[in-house]
Amino acid sequence: MNINLPDKRYYKIGEVAKAFNVNASLIRFWDKEFDVIKPKKNNKGNRMFTPDDIKNIQMIYHLVKEKGFTLDGAKNKLKSNPEKIKDDHSIISRLEAIKGELIKIKNQL
């Protein structure tokens, strides 16, 4: 999944939810369920997600929404071999970007 977020230090939960096309409540739920997501909270208690959090949410989204893992299965997968998942996810992201560029070139022809 290709995420279109501006290059910032922190993202609000609404921005993250909109980028992933999910409800903010799902992002809050994943924040509570997965230890790899550690957003900072401002004085009001609003979650502020870092780019690292976004990458972790992308991995969780990939496992749960695209691969069909259960939450427990995704947790176990993230704990068992997190580096392999990060590598696999980065490869998939690059391939999706290449695919998008190729489709754009095809449409121009």
C-alpha positions in Angstrom: 0.0 0.0 0.0 1.4 3.4 -1.0 0.9 6.0 1.7 0.7 9.7 0.7 1.7 11.7 3.7 3.7 14.9 3.7 7.2 14.8 5.1 6.7 15.9 8.7 8.1 15.0 12.1 4.7 14.2 13.7 1.3 13.2 12.2 -2.1 13.5 13.8 -4.3 10.5 14.1 -6.7 11.8 11.6 -4.0 12.2 9.0 -2.8 8.7 9.6 -6.3 7.3 9.4 -7.1 9.1 6.2 -3.8 8.0 4.6 -4.6 4.3 5.4 -8.3 4.8 4.6 -9.4 3.4 8.0 -11.2 4.9 11.0 -9.2 6.7 13.7 -10.6 4.2 16.2 -8.8 1.4 14.4 -5.5 3.2 14.7 -6.1 3.8 18.4 -7.0 0.1 18.8 -3.7 -1.0 17.0 -1.8 1.5 19.2 -3.1 -0.3 22.3 -2.6 -3.8 20.8 0.8 -3.6 19.2 3.9 -2.6 21.2 5.8 -1.4 18.1 3.5 1.6 17.8 4.6 4.2 20.3 3.1 7.6 19.5 4.0 10.6 21.6 1.1 12.4 23.3 0.8 16.2 23.6 -0.5 18.1 26.6 -4.1 17.4 25.6 -3.4 13.7 25.2 -3.6 13.6 21.4 -1.5 11.0 19.7 1.3 12.3 17.5 2.8 9.6 15.3 6.4 9.7 14.1 7.5 8.4 10.7 8.8 5.2 12.4 5.3 4.7 13.8 3.9 5.1 10.3 6.2 2.4 9.0 5.1 0.1 11.8 1.5 0.8 11.1 2.2 0.0 7.4 3.6 -3.4 8.4 0.6 -4.1 10.6 -1.8 -3.0 7.9 0.0 -5.3 5.4 -0.2 -8.3 7.7 -3.7 -7.8 9.0 -5.6 -6.2 6.0 -3.7 -7.5 3.0 -2.3 -10.9 4.2 -5.3 -11.7 6.4 -3.5 -12.4 9.6 -5.3 -12.4 12.9 -4.1 -9.8 15.5 -2.4 -12.5 17.5 -0.8 -13.9 14.3 0.4 -10.5 13.3 1.9 -9.9 16.8 3.7 -13.2 16.7 5.0 -12.5 13.2 6.3 -9.1 14.3 8.0 -10.6 17.4 9.5 -13.6 15.7 11.3 -11.9 12.8 10.8 -8.2 12.6 13.8 -7.5 10.4 12.5 -9.9 7.7 9.1 -8.3 7.7 10.7 -4.8 7.4 12.8 -6.0 4.5 9.9 -7.7 2.8 7.7 -4.6 3.3 10.3 -2.2 1.9 10.7 -4.4 -1.2 6.9 -4.5 -1.7 6.8 -0.7 -1.3 9.5 -0.2 -3.9 7.9 -2.6 -6.3 4.5 -0.8 -5.9 6.2 2.5 -6.7 7.8 1.1 -9.8 4.5 -0.4 -10.9 2.9 3.0 -10.4 5.6 4.7 -12.6 5.2 2.0 -15.3 1.4 2.5 -15.4 1.9 6.2 -15.7 4.3 5.7 -18.6 1.9 3.3 -20.2 -0.9 5.8 -20.0 1.2 8.5 -21.6 1.9 6.3 -24.7 
